[in-house]
């Protein structure tokens, strides 16, 4: 029992030490140490350990961060002003934390807060990103243009409207974006409407997967014409092959059904009393199940072709099939022998198969599911 008490005391001391920031200070984690000590003084104004952390740690922190700034600014790091800005913001956050808590504020005579310097440093950091963006953009590749876009975006995030960053973002985004024309699907005129429905779903899916902020953009032939896109990066081609609709098939099956059903009955055992007993009663029936079905199937061939070289960079074939089936039936006998499935069958009616265009749409549904995954996986490498 004594060991447990000692363990509890040790844990309490450790937790107390950590929450006052002492351990963080010993590790040289100045920001974490000061913020923990400030938090502790906010709830316990007389905490000696927290007070000691601030008194000893704050001057050390300011000296350390100034040394870091000096080292960074003498380096050749292309983003040294952004790193300097980050350190200044760290110091300001730490100092503002002390300023907000009276018990902490009275322990520090001189609070260090960067104010006027911040604007100049922000502008220099924005210039760093802008210069990096121009360098990447001038390399004139899709990947470097993507890097340029993010550099210009960072510059604009630091100083809103810095130079012509908005225009450069548009320019680099355009160069970085893979432009793909999704060609219409050539089909027999009989299935033209259904193929258009499939195409529209594919086109909508692609634009949902790769939205406006992505680096892949899909155009229909009409959109490409309106946008005057004469030289896309890639053309996506799809075609249905070997599509078939079998002749309707009709099957008939007769089944004898039987089942033992519990039945309760009363037995008089005396003039004034009866008892209820159970007996098994056989039930019988005969069902005739009629099945009409039509099978359909085919193949979608998929190709992604580089526009300039006419090189096929991605190809696949996706099979699909759909079988329409309707079962209905006739029954004679005791209905107790019917289960839920058979009851449903005898309640069904004979109906005509779907028209051929609907069969075409239904057979493409499993194809569409596979196509979504394949196209998403392929084009996300460019995003």
Steps between C-alpha positions, in 0.01 A plus 500: 500500500787733590657435156177606331495826699862571407422429132203738508715774655772451237247516215345814650841667524585408140167626369535820701850551363385450141196724528709789635732477198813411698573182303450679169739774611764245593467348151540843339142507373457864592165577342334192651658572841384863512146423380456218756627726778266781391208256497587379850525858635163575345341251741756507783647850531746406778649192335872531568620257234300670227626840614858372495455364146387840373764700687783275382359374173369815331839679472657174382223457242541853361876454475462159336249617239713806415799272446285283273399806296863612468610154385217468250556843345870427442416173323427439132160348567263621224219540755698655787261794535202266534686311775581833665133596483402169664740564789371856546144368514609240757656773718191719465271211596711423805516867606127557447434197721701660782331838445153354544569343843574760775686249719733428208528862377636632828790253478634645172624856484553532124259318268632437150237545228580546133273760337642732234761241397229248411380686192847523351575134576164391354575685178845344478353154564239561229779604263682174575196297397440723198860454382477123554173501307653684205799265497272195499268651237792575267601132501186453290398149606169387644657392829702820543189705415317320779780599740479855367127514571551414867788747532283781358215388724728523805618846395141617466416345836773704669424829324158504338529616139881498504624622161319299228470175698134454404587511130802275552285250689263481203791467258677227698173317570423492129845364413490246784155367412464184292230576242302197388228486235248224568376391159142400437431126482439371145205258502228357285226760454257269679690547827613858448278641776615238752867551411457875548352434843806289588738767363329774702536294820869433431568867423317611815691245709837621368419861579389403850819304562720775353347833588605850398785523752665182368770475233295282264222654292259309278332652194217372288558555126253790514677661797837459329364678194359788705828529694696486172701209636677382187785315671386299802748284687293186474188356340286246683322258267230249591318250286249219556569171324326163468180628657226241486146442622399134505159377395250482786516168685199338668519226764230316691543293814243314708554414866302296749509666838426352841543613855400396852317779681434517874131514583351553844178332606299465818430168673227465760633304796200541730159655510639845594856511364696475175868504409672637190719262311717526187506272201688509170277535196634431149451777241551455128505704184635522146671800345592574141782754466539679169826683428560747219853636454709692252881516520711785366870578502789665327837664537618857553842572350683792654798692361690807614704640210765773507380762255836599349669161471178295455656257747258284699599558863217310666265232377257255655199286416214476745237228454146540622184296504146522624225240513142614536283240672137487601341211692130451552286198572179312566415312818243248616475370855555610858675839515674400822759311291619822335805685632555874442688451173233277347225732621674786320524294182129415485417866565710609203353559157633426156671811358678576177881527497651851496553657158843454346618853589422435866684167482800690363493742795463215752794305359723811527438546875762247619736638234456853634596392852828347377566789263475754784779331694726445199479857368535655845809292577659581165446876491576570866871454418482832314324683783 
